[in-house]
Amino acid sequence: MHIFGKILGTFFGFLFGGPLGALFGLFLGHQFDKARRLNQAGFSRGGFGGAANQAEKQQEFLNSAYAVMGHVAKAKGQVTREEIQLATVMMERMNLTASQKNAAQEAFRTGKSTDFPLEDVLRSVRVSSGGRHDLLQFFLELQISAAFADGSVHPSERDVLHRIAQGLGFSSEQLEQRLRMQEAAFRFHHGGFEQGQQSGHQSTGGWQQASSASHLADAYKVLGVEESADAKTVKRAYRKLMNEHHPDKLMAKGLPPEMMNVAKEQSQEIQSAYDLIKKVKGFK
């Protein structure tokens, strides 16, 4: 807990200005403590744009991602075991070093604080990325994944996600579209596992047909298109998403190399959804 600045500010404020001075000193001390906490979590006051080199910018991108993730996790009041587990799994998937894990954990804790300056951090992310749509979208999708850690999005989490989307330059409609796609991806991933398990048995009938139909419907939602879409529309949506999520292209635009595996998994999910639609509908 950072209270050293508040204590000193209040003391000297009262010493030189009485009760009003103490209040002003408390305010200044609070600002000092907040800046100190952010600095220890790995953020710079100038944002990523003030980082000395690309490696520092990428490290700040990582720290910001985990800090905002912590803020999303805290949105509904209590951070769940699934959300903590997701942050841990993400660290493992990114193969973070011990020091990077410590920084990510500290950033996650910082994000949970009640006075976390969300808009300031998002502004830094936006400036540092040069406004690159793909990077900002990747950042937003990480936060949506955090919200879906327990399988659903709480209304308070949705509200925070709207603030995050706005801070990154996305509209409410764009966020809602991404939420629908992420929810479908969550079901598609788990449904695919269950369907694979069922394929080893002889069970058939209405339930299996309904399950297959639901799985196909989710595949369309993963691509962000209607089930009535023709082959041309499906292919165009698939190519757009693959272009936006291509790991090499994201890396070239400044994505931290530690996030490469996450980008690969996203592109693989898009590919799997497209392959299923092609197979069922006979697209070429």
N, C-alpha and C positions, 0 to 999 in steps of 0.2 A: 504494500500500500504506500502510495506517494503522498505524504502530508507535510514533508519538511518545508516546502515553499509556503504552504498555508500558515504554518506556525510562525515562521519568520515574518511573513507579510503582515499577519495580524498583530504581532508584537510591535514591530517598528511603526506600523500604521497607527496603532493606539498611542505609542510613545510620542509621535509627532503630531497627531491629529485627533486624538481622543476617539470616541466611539465611531464617528464617521470615517476617520482615518483608518480605524481597524477594519471596517467593512471594505474600504477600498484596497487595503493591504491584503485582505483575505482573497479578494477577486484576483489581484495580481499574482498572489501566491498560488492560487488554483491554476492559473494559466501556465505558470512556471512548472508546476507538478505535471500538468497534462503534456507539455512539450517534452519534459524529461522522460515521462513514461513512453511516449511515442518513439523517442530517440533510442531508448533501450530496447524497444521491440523491433528496431531495425528500419525506422522511417526517417527520412530527412525532411526538414521543414520546407525545402524547395521542391519536394516531390521527386519523381524519378528523373525529371529533366535536369535536376541538379546533380545527379550522380556522375562520378568522375569517368566511368567507362561502362561498356555494355554489360559486363559481368555484374556490376553494382546495380544497374537498372533492372536486370533480370532477378537479382536477389530481392530487390524491393517489390517487384511484381509478385514474387512468391509470398513475401511477408504480408503484402496487402491482401492477397487472395485468402490467406489463412485468417487474417484479422477480420475481414468482412464475413468470412465463413463463421467465425465465432460470434459475430454480431447477429447473423441470421439464426444460429443455433439458440441464442439467448432470447430471441424475439418473443417466444411464447412463455417466457418466465423461467422455465427449467430446462437446462441442457440435458438431453436424453442420452442414454447409453449408446444408442444407435448413432447419434451425431458425433459423439466422442470417438466411437469406433470408426466412423467414416473418415474423420480427420486423420486418425492413425493409419488406416488403410491407404489413404491418399499419400501419406508420407512414405509408406513402404513401396507403393507403386512408382513413386518418383525417385526411389533410391537415394533419399537425402542422406547427407553425411550427418555425423553426430551433432556438429555445430549448427548445421542447417535445421535439423530437427528441433534443437533447443530454441532457435530463432522462430521457427514456425509455431511451436507450442506457446512461446511467449506472446507472439502476435495473436494467436487464437484467444489467449486469456485477455489480452488487451481489448480485443473486439467485444468481449463480454461485458466490459465496464459500462456503467450507465451513461458516462459522459464521452463515450467514444465518438470522435468527430467524423462520422461516416461521410458527410458531403466533402470534407477536406481531403480525405483519403481517395475518394472516387475522382475528385478533381485532379489529383496527382496522377492517378492511373490513366485518366483520359489524356492529360498533357504528355506524359511520358511515352505513351503508345503512339503519339503523333496522330491520334484520332483514327488509327487503323481499325476499321470495322471488324475484321476477323479476330483480332486480339481482344477487343472489347467484348465481342460476342462470346469468345471462349471464357473470359473472366465471368461474364454473366451466367453462363451455363454451369460453371463450377458452383456458383452460389445457389442455383436452382437444384443442382444435385445435392447440396447440403440440406436444402429444405425438404427434399424427398428422401432423406436418409431413413426415416421411419415409415416410408410408404405413402405418406400423404402430406399435404401442405396446410398448416394451421393458418387461419385468417390473419393472425399477427405476422406470421412469416411472409404471407402474401403481400401485406402492406409494406414490409421492409423491402421485399423484392421489387416492388413498384418504385420505391425510393432509389434503390440501387440502379434499376433500369434507367430512370430519369437522369440520375447522376452520370451515367455512362453515355447518355444521348439516345436512348431507345424509348419508343412510345409505349403507352400502356397496351396498345393492341399488339405490338411486337412481343412484349413480355408474355401476354396471355397465349399467343401462338406458341412461344417457346415452352411455356408451362404445359400446354396440351401435348406437344411433341415429347417432352421429357416424361410426362406421365405415361404416354404410350410406350416409350422406350423402356421404362421400368417394367411395365407389364409384358412387353415383347421379350425382354431378356429372361424374365422368370418363366413366362409361358413357353418360351423356346426350350428351356431346361425340362419343364414338365412334359412337354410334348415329346422330347427326346427320350425321356424315361418311359413314356407310354408306348413308344414305337417298338420296344422289346417285348411287348405283351400281345396277346391275341384280342384284346378288348376292342370292340367296335361299337357303332350305334350312334344314337342321337347326341349323347354327351360329347363324344369325340368330334363329331361333325361341328357341333356348336363351338367347341374349343378351337378347332381349326379355323372356323370363320372369324372368331374373335381375334385370333392370332394374326390373321390376314388383315383385319380392320386396323389393328395396331400398327402393322407394317406400313400401311398407307399414312397413318398419323405421324409416324416417325419421319416420313418424308415430307409431311406437311401438305398433303394433297387429299382430295376427296376420293372415295372408293369408286366413283363413277369416272375418274380421270382416265383419259386415253393414254396409249403408250407414249406418245410424244410428250405429254404433260408430265408423266411420271419420270421419264428420262431426263427432262429438263430440270425437274426438282432434284433428282438424284445427283446430277452433275454439279448443280449449284452448291448443294450441301457438301459434296466431296471436295469441291474447290475451296470452300470456306474452312473445312476441317482437315485439309491435307497437312500432315505433320511437317513435311519439309518446307512448305510454304509458310506455315506459322512460325517455324524456327527462323526462317529468313527474315521475318518481320519483327523478330525480337522475343518470341516465346522462349522462356527458360528451357534449356535442354532437359531439365528434370521433369518437365511436364510432357515430354514427348510420348511417353507410354499412355498417358491419359488421352492425348490427341489420337493416338493409334486406335485405342479402344473405341473412341467415338466414331471414327471413320469405319471401323469394322462393323459396328452396329448398323450404320447407314447402309453399308454394303450388304449385310445379311437381310435387312428389310427389303432392299431392292431385289435381291436374288429370289426371295420368297414370292414377291409379286410377279416377277418374270416367270417363275416356274408354274405358279397357279394360273396366271392369265395367258401364258404362252407368248409373252413379249419376246422380241428378238433384239 
